[in-house]
Amino acid sequence: MKQGRIGNNDINAGRANREGKMSRDATFIPELRITVPARRDSIVLLRHVVRGFRDGYPIDADRMDDIVLAVSEAATNVVVHAYGTRRGTVTVFAAVEDGSLRVLVRDHGIGISRADQRPAQGHGLSLMQHVSTSMEIVGSASGTDVLMSFSVMGGTGDDGAIDDLGDGP
């Protein structure tokens, strides 16, 4: 299957087509695309699906644990924050390219509120940023995209491994 890049243009192109189909000019062609209801019980399914990348790529077990944890945190944020009392979905796109697993977690919720309007936050965003090679959050009135990249090929899982968190502040 052809693999592609996820970038800002792809996020914007995907935003233009909210039926869940990437527009023709988007260059990201996912190896994985799954949309599930934004409910707590869907998170378990997403963990299993993302973990399946180990079947096709030589991803270190510890690194895979970090990836699953980060995707789970991003999806949990959708369940908890994106839709309020209305129903919604969370979509995960993923592809491997040039030794990196790129994951996009998307919702069509209310977007990211200002920091002073948010309830007290846990450590999910910090954790996701720590275990990923890179992370970007793009919020708008039509939802939020969390784009994470993870080095996976030929690595030991040491760049950003969960056991490197230390004692905290």
SERO-4910 file (N, C-alpha, C, O; in steps of 0.05 Angstrom, whole numbers):
BEGIN
 pado doro    nc1    nc2    nc3   cac1   cac2   cac3    cc1    cc2    cc3    oc1    oc2    oc3
  Met    A     17    -23      0      0      0      0     18     25      0     38     25     14
  Lys    A     10     45    -15     25     70    -16     23     83     12      2     84     24
  Gln    A     46     93     20     47    107     46     51    137     40     62    144     20
  Gly    A     42    154     58     45    182     54     51    197     79     54    184    100
  Arg    A     53    222     78     60    239    101     35    251    112     15    256     99
  Ile    A     36    256    138     15    272    151     29    299    157     50    300    169
  Gly    A     17    320    149     27    346    154      5    366    158    -19    359    156
  Asn    A     12    391    161     -9    412    166    -28    414    142    -52    417    147
  Asn    A    -18    412    118    -36    413     95    -55    390     94    -78    393     87
  Asp    A    -46    367    103    -64    343    104    -85    347    125   -108    340    121
  Ile    A    -77    358    148    -97    363    169   -118    383    159   -142    378    162
  Asn    A   -109    404    146   -127    424    135   -144    412    113   -168    418    112
  Ala    A   -133    397     96   -148    384     74   -169    365     86   -192    365     77
  Gly    A   -161    350    106   -180    332    119   -202    347    133   -224    337    134
  Arg    A   -195    369    144   -216    386    158   -236    396    138   -260    399    145
  Ala    A   -228    400    113   -247    411     93   -268    390     86   -290    398     77
  Asn    A   -263    365     91   -282    344     84   -290    330    110   -278    309    117
  Arg    A   -310    339    124   -317    329    150   -332    302    149   -339    292    170
  Glu    A   -338    292    125   -350    265    124   -330    243    130   -337    220    130
  Gly    A   -306    251    136   -286    231    143   -268    223    120   -251    206    123
  Lys    A   -273    233     96   -257    226     73   -236    248     68   -242    271     68
  Met    A   -211    239     65   -190    258     59   -194    269     31   -202    253     13
  Ser    A   -190    294     27   -194    306      0   -173    296    -19   -152    285    -11
  Arg    A   -178    299    -45   -160    289    -65   -132    300    -64   -113    287    -71
  Asp    A   -130    325    -55   -103    337    -55    -87    331    -29    -64    340    -27
  Ala    A    -99    316    -11    -84    308     13    -64    287      6    -70    269    -10
  Thr    A    -40    288     17    -19    268     11    -18    246     31     -2    227     27
  Phe    A    -33    247     52    -32    226     72    -51    203     64    -75    207     61
  Ile    A    -39    180     61    -55    156     55    -51    137     78    -29    125     80
  Pro    A    -71    134     95    -67    118    119    -65     88    114    -78     78     95
  Glu    A    -49     75    130    -50     46    131    -71     37    150    -80     14    149
  Leu    A    -79     55    168   -100     49    187   -118     73    188   -110     96    189
  Arg    A   -144     67    188   -164     87    193   -187     73    207   -199     55    196
  Ile    A   -193     83    231   -215     71    246   -231     94    260   -219    111    272
  Thr    A   -257     93    257   -274    112    271   -292     97    290   -305     77    282
  Val    A   -292    105    314   -309     92    335   -324    113    350   -317    136    350
  Pro    A   -346    105    364   -360    124    381   -342    134    403   -325    119    413
  Ala    A   -345    159    410   -329    171    431   -340    163    458   -353    179    472
  Arg    A   -335    138    465   -343    126    490   -320    112    503   -301    103    489
  Arg    A   -320    110    529   -298     97    543   -293     68    534   -270     60    532
  Asp    A   -314     53    527   -310     25    519   -296     24    491   -286      3    484
  Ser    A   -296     45    476   -282     45    450   -252     47    452   -238     38    434
  Ile    A   -243     57    475   -214     60    479   -200     33    479   -177     31    468
  Val    A   -212     13    490   -200    -14    490   -196    -24    462   -175    -35    456
  Leu    A   -216    -20    445   -214    -29    417   -191    -14    403   -175    -26    389
  Leu    A   -189     12    407   -168     28    395   -140     18    404   -121     17    387
  Arg    A   -137     11    429   -112      1    438   -104    -24    423    -80    -27    415
  His    A   -122    -42    420   -116    -68    406   -110    -63    376    -91    -75    366
  Val    A   -124    -45    364   -120    -39    335    -92    -27    331    -77    -35    314
  Val    A    -85     -7    347    -59      6    345    -37    -13    351    -16    -13    337
  Arg    A    -40    -30    371    -20    -50    378    -14    -69    354      7    -81    353
  Gly    A    -34    -72    337    -30    -89    313     -8    -81    294      0    -97    278
  Phe    A      1    -56    296     23    -48    279     49    -64    285     66    -66    267
  Arg    A     51    -77    308     74    -94    314     74   -119    296     94   -131    292
  Asp    A     50   -126    286     49   -150    268     61   -144    241     71   -163    228
  Gly    A     62   -119    233     72   -113    206     99    -98    206    112    -96    185
  Tyr    A    108    -89    229    132    -73    230    149    -82    255    138    -90    275
  Pro    A    175    -80    253    193    -88    275    194    -66    296    214    -52    299
  Ile    A    172    -63    311    170    -43    332    176    -56    359    163    -76    366
  Asp    A    195    -45    374    202    -55    400    178    -56    418    161    -37    417
  Ala    A    175    -76    435    152    -79    452    148    -56    471    126    -46    475
  Asp    A    170    -46    483    168    -23    501    159      2    486    143     18    496
  Arg    A    169      5    462    162     29    445    132     27    438    118     47    438
  Met    A    123      3    432     95     -1    425     77      6    449     56     18    445
  Asp    A     86     -2    472     70      6    497     67     36    499     46     46    506
  Asp    A     89     51    493     88     80    494     69     91    473     53    109    479
  Ile    A     69     80    449     52     89    428     22     84    435      6    102    433
  Val    A     17     60    445    -11     53    453    -20     72    475    -43     81    475
  Leu    A     -2     77    494     -9     95    516    -16    123    506    -36    135    514
  Ala    A      0    133    488     -4    161    478    -30    162    462    -45    181    465
  Val    A    -35    143    445    -60    143    429    -84    140    447   -105    153    443
  Ser    A    -81    123    468   -103    119    487   -109    145    502   -132    152    507
  Glu    A    -88    160    510    -91    186    523   -105    206    505   -123    220    514
  Ala    A    -97    207    480   -109    226    461   -139    219    457   -156    237    457
  Ala    A   -145    193    454   -173    185    450   -189    189    476   -213    197    474
  Thr    A   -177    185    499   -191    190    524   -198    220    527   -219    227    537
  Asn    A   -180    237    518   -186    266    518   -210    272    501   -226    289    508
  Val    A   -213    258    478   -237    262    462   -262    254    477   -281    269    478
  Val    A   -261    230    489   -284    220    504   -292    240    527   -316    245    531
  Val    A   -272    250    541   -278    266    565   -284    295    557   -302    307    570
  His    A   -271    307    537   -273    335    533   -287    344    507   -297    367    506
  Ala    A   -288    328    486   -295    339    460   -324    344    455   -331    364    441
  Tyr    A   -342    329    467   -370    330    458   -389    339    480   -413    343    474
  Gly    A   -380    342    504   -399    349    525   -420    327    529   -412    304    532
  Thr    A   -445    334    527   -466    314    531   -476    302    504   -492    283    505
  Arg    A   -466    312    482   -476    301    456   -458    277    447   -435    275    456
  Arg    A   -468    261    430   -453    239    419   -433    248    398   -437    269    385
  Gly    A   -412    233    395   -392    240    375   -374    216    369   -379    193    378
  Thr    A   -354    221    353   -335    199    345   -307    208    349   -300    232    352
  Val    A   -289    188    350   -260    193    349   -250    176    326   -257    152    323
  Thr    A   -232    188    310   -221    174    287   -190    174    291   -178    194    298
  Val    A   -179    151    286   -150    148    287   -140    140    259   -149    120    247
  Phe    A   -121    156    249   -107    150    224    -79    143    231    -68    156    250
  Ala    A    -66    125    218    -38    119    223    -24    108    199    -36     95    182
  Ala    A      2    114    197     18    104    175     47    104    184     55    120    201
  Val    A     63     86    172     91     84    178    105     95    153    100     87    130
  Glu    A    124    113    158    140    124    136    167    133    147    169    145    168
  Asp    A    188    125    132    215    134    139    222    128    168    235    145    181
  Gly    A    215    105    178    222     97    205    206    110    227    212    107    251
  Ser    A    184    123    220    166    135    240    137    126    236    128    122    214
  Leu    A    124    121    259     96    116    258     83    143    264     88    156    284
  Arg    A     66    152    245     52    177    248     23    171    254     10    155    240
  Val    A     13    184    275    -15    178    284    -30    205    286    -20    224    297
  Leu    A    -54    205    275    -71    228    277    -97    220    291   -110    202    282
  Val    A   -103    232    314   -127    227    329   -145    251    325   -137    273    332
  Arg    A   -169    247    314   -187    269    306   -214    266    319   -225    245    322
  Asp    A   -224    289    327   -252    291    336   -266    314    322   -253    330    309
  His    A   -292    314    323   -308    335    311   -323    351    333   -346    360    329
  Gly    A   -310    353    356   -323    365    379   -320    395    380   -319    408    359
  Ile    A   -321    406    404   -323    434    409   -296    449    406   -295    473    409
  Gly    A   -275    435    401   -249    448    399   -236    450    426   -247    442    447
  Ile    A   -213    462    427   -197    465    452   -205    491    465   -204    513    452
  Ser    A   -213    490    490   -220    514    504   -195    529    513   -173    517    515
  Arg    A   -198    554    520   -175    569    531   -166    557    557   -183    544    571
  Ala    A   -141    559    563   -130    547    587   -145    555    613   -149    539    631
  Asp    A   -154    580    614   -168    589    638   -197    579    640   -210    583    660
  Gln    A   -207    567    618   -234    556    618   -234    526    621   -256    514    624
  Arg    A   -211    513    622   -210    484    624   -211    475    653   -202    489    671
  Pro    A   -224    452    658   -223    441    685   -194    432    690   -178    430    672
  Ala    A   -188    427    715   -161    417    723   -153    394    705   -169    375    702
  Gln    A   -129    395    695   -120    374    676   -102    354    690    -89    360    710
  Gly    A   -102    330    678    -83    309    687    -56    313    674    -48    335    667
  His    A    -43    291    670    -16    292    658    -16    280    629      5    275    619
  Gly    A    -40    276    617    -41    263    592    -26    277    569    -11    263    555
  Leu    A    -30    303    566    -16    317    545     15    316    549     30    312    529
  Ser    A     24    320    573     52    318    579     63    291    573     85    288    562
  Leu    A     48    271    580     56    243    575     58    238    545     78    226    536
  Met    A     38    246    530     38    242    501     62    256    489     75    245    471
  Gln    A     67    280    497     90    295    486    116    281    493    135    281    477
  His    A    118    271    517    143    258    526    149    232    511    172    228    503
  Val    A    129    216    506    135    190    493    135    192    462    145    173    449
  Ser    A    126    214    451    126    217    422    152    231    413    164    245    429
  Thr    A    159    227    388    181    241    377    173    270    371    189    289    375
  Ser    A    148    274    363    137    301    360    107    299    364     95    278    360
  Met    A     96    322    372     67    323    376     57    351    369     70    371    376
  Glu    A     35    352    356     22    378    348     -7    375    353    -20    355    347
  Ile    A    -19    396    364    -48    397    368    -59    420    352    -50    443    354
  Val    A    -79    414    335    -91    434    319   -121    434    326   -135    415    320
  Gly    A   -130    456    338   -158    458    346   -172    479    330   -160    499    322
  Ser    A   -198    475    325   -214    494    311   -243    491    322   -248    473    338
  Ala    A   -261    507    312   -289    505    320   -301    479    311   -321    470    322
  Ser    A   -289    466    291   -300    441    281   -286    416    292   -291    394    282
  Gly    A   -269    419    313   -257    396    325   -228    400    331   -217    422    329
  Thr    A   -215    378    338   -187    378    345   -172    355    332   -183    333    331
  Asp    A   -148    360    323   -131    340    312   -106    338    330    -94    359    337
  Val    A    -99    315    339    -74    310    353    -56    293    335    -63    270    329
  Leu    A    -34    305    326    -16    291    308      9    284    324     23    302    335
  Met    A     15    258    325     39    249    339     56    232    320     46    218    303
  Ser    A     82    234    324    101    218    309    119    202    328    127    213    349
  Phe    A    124    177    321    140    160    339    162    146    322    156    134    302
  Ser    A    187    149    330    209    134    317    204    104    324    202     97    347
  Val    A    204     88    303    198     59    309    217     40    295    220     17    305
  Met    A    231     47    275    247     28    260    276     27    270    289     48    272
  Gly    A    285      3    277    312     -1    285    320     13    311    343     13    318
  Gly    A    300     23    325    306     37    350    302     18    373    292     -4    371
  Thr    A    311     28    395    309     12    420    285     21    437    280      9    457
  Gly    A    271     42    427    249     52    443    258     71    464    243     79    482
  Asp    A    284     80    463    295     97    484    288    126    481    288    141    500
  Asp    A    280    135    456    275    163    454    247    169    464    227    166    449
  Gly    A    246    178    488    220    185    500    206    162    514    182    163    517
  Ala    A    220    142    522    207    119    534    195    127    561    205    145    574
  Ile    A    173    115    568    158    122    592    175    120    617    170    135    636
  Asp    A    194    102    618    210     99    643    230    122    646    245    122    666
  Asp    A    231    141    627    249    164    629    236    188    642    248    209    642
  Leu    A    212    185    652    197    208    662    210    221    687    206    245    691
  Gly    A    223    206    702    236    217    726    216    220    749    194    209    749
  Asp    A    223    237    768    207    241    792    186    263    789    170    266    807
  Gly    A    187    278    768    168    300    764    178    325    776    200    327    786
  Pro    A    160    346    776    169    372    785    174    373    815    182    394    825
***
